[in-house]
Amino acid sequence: MNKQFLSWFFLITLFCIKSAIARPISYPGGWTIMQMNDFNRHSVHFHLSPSVKYSIGYRGEYWRKKEWQFHGTQLNYLIKRFNTPKSQANFYLKSGAGLAVSDYKNLNNKVEPNIFSGISVDWEDRQYFVSYQNRVNYNSSIDTFFLQKARIGFAPYVGDYGDFHTWVMLQVESMTKTKNKIIYTPMLRMFKGDLLAEVGLTNYKDFMFNFIKRF
């Protein structure tokens, strides 16, 4: 599967299927589809949440710099949720296993097992948002790395339920074994009802776009 096909696949996925909430776990029995695009990768994640504690499903990724793909199963597990009258915090474990596929340089037609794991934490109230996540990825020869990503954001105004909401955010990302060690992405998050969109531009002039729809 070549680079051009993967690019079209993720674009078609973005515009032709339903997407869902950004949370890695939905309501019991709920299906979620997430499609994300950033500096490092294009990804799509389909999962079912049998309970409020975990979700399981397919994950596909295309890593842009080394031109390799991941196809496999991802499990998201809610370790702890903290609810207060005015805020919420979540602590997740995200792990996956599958195959890494590469056509990059001397790794042409290379297929090998791939595993990853990491944590994700977030806190938010109606005006402020903070999150952190990481991932350790391992395969024998295609791409092994440690990725970290953090966000901080605020809402310029606090709207009521059903209003059009806007968040201004800054995302900071780092990944081992890459030339660009730290990536800064000022971004804008907008949502109303079931629809959410995120747009941003990195310090390396790469465009970021995510689109999410609940169902």
JODA-V804873 format. One record per residue. RES is the residue in one small letter. PSI is psi as a letter, one per 20 degrees, with the letter a starting at -180 (NA if undefined). BURIAL is b if it has 16 or more other C-alpha atoms within 10 Angstrom, else e. Layout:
res	psi	burial
RES	PSI	BURIAL
RES	PSI	BURIAL
//
This chain:
res	psi	burial
m	o	e
n	r	e
k	g	e
q	g	e
f	g	e
l	g	b
s	g	e
w	h	e
f	g	e
f	h	b
l	g	e
i	g	e
t	g	b
l	g	b
f	i	e
c	i	e
i	r	e
k	q	b
s	r	b
a	a	b
i	q	b
a	i	b
r	p	e
p	i	b
i	p	b
s	a	b
y	q	e
p	p	e
g	i	e
g	q	b
w	q	b
t	p	b
i	p	b
m	p	b
q	p	b
m	q	b
n	p	b
d	a	b
f	h	b
n	h	b
r	r	e
h	p	b
s	q	b
v	p	b
h	o	b
f	p	b
h	q	b
l	p	b
s	n	b
p	h	b
s	r	e
v	i	e
k	h	b
y	r	b
s	q	b
i	q	b
g	a	b
y	q	b
r	p	b
g	p	b
e	q	b
y	o	b
w	o	b
r	g	e
k	g	e
k	j	e
e	l	b
w	r	b
q	q	b
f	p	b
h	p	b
g	a	b
t	p	b
q	p	b
l	p	b
n	p	b
y	p	b
l	o	b
i	g	e
k	q	e
r	p	e
f	o	e
n	p	e
t	r	e
p	h	e
k	i	e
s	r	e
q	q	e
a	q	b
n	q	b
f	o	b
y	q	b
l	p	b
k	p	b
s	q	b
g	q	b
a	q	b
g	b	b
l	p	b
a	p	b
v	p	b
s	q	b
d	k	b
y	o	e
k	d	e
n	j	e
l	k	e
n	p	e
n	k	e
k	p	e
v	p	b
e	q	e
p	q	b
n	p	b
i	q	b
f	q	b
s	q	b
g	r	b
i	q	b
s	p	b
v	q	b
d	q	b
w	p	b
e	q	b
d	b	e
r	i	e
q	i	e
y	q	b
f	p	b
v	p	b
s	q	b
y	p	b
q	q	b
n	r	b
r	p	b
v	p	b
n	p	b
y	p	b
n	r	b
s	h	e
s	i	e
i	g	b
d	o	e
t	p	b
f	r	e
f	p	b
l	p	b
q	q	b
k	p	b
a	q	b
r	q	b
i	p	b
g	r	b
f	q	b
a	p	b
p	h	e
y	q	e
v	o	e
g	r	e
d	r	e
y	p	e
g	i	e
d	r	e
f	p	e
h	q	b
t	p	b
w	p	b
v	p	b
m	q	b
l	p	b
q	p	b
v	p	b
e	q	b
s	q	b
m	p	b
t	q	e
k	k	e
t	q	e
k	g	e
n	n	e
k	h	e
i	p	e
i	p	b
y	p	b
t	n	b
p	p	b
m	r	b
l	p	b
r	p	b
m	p	e
f	q	b
k	p	e
g	c	e
d	i	e
l	p	b
l	p	b
a	q	e
e	p	b
v	q	b
g	r	b
l	p	b
t	r	b
n	i	e
y	j	e
k	k	e
d	p	e
f	p	e
m	p	b
f	p	b
n	q	b
f	p	b
i	p	b
k	p	b
r	q	b
f	NA	e
//
